[in-house]
Amino acid sequence: QVQLVESGGGLVQAGGSLRLSCAASGRAFTWYRMGWFRQSPGKEREFVSAISWSGDTTYYADSVKGRFTISRENAKITVFLQMNSLKPEDAAVYYCAAGSSLSTQPMGPMGYTYWGQGTQVTVSS
């Protein structure tokens, strides 16, 4: 069992930055692939970014490439999402997720088993 708690969301102006954190607890965190998804009202949950258990492999949605950076500190059992050059369309509830490293769906919600409660990101234009 893995518990995930996100933090770092808030209100920011377009062009600004935020850093989201996801603190994990439970066993075997270091063996999990970690991901970030987001969901805005009326839309389906969409993939944002993911990182392998070792941190060697990262994945990004095309819409955030070059602006967002995912990282993890296994010693601190934490995953981060640095978001720069934020746009109004980035506004959403951001969710942290943990899934098996054996999953063949690193960019799909079905590839993740554990989810956090989400943190709101609001971007003003």
Buried (B, 14 or more C-beta within 10 A) or exposed (E): EBEBBBBBBEEBEBEBEBBBBBBBEEEEBBEBBBBBBBBBEEEEBBBBBBBBBEBEEBBBBEBBEEBBBBBBEBEEBBBBBBBBEBBEEBBBBBBBBBBBBEBEBBBBBEBBEBBBEBBEBBBEE
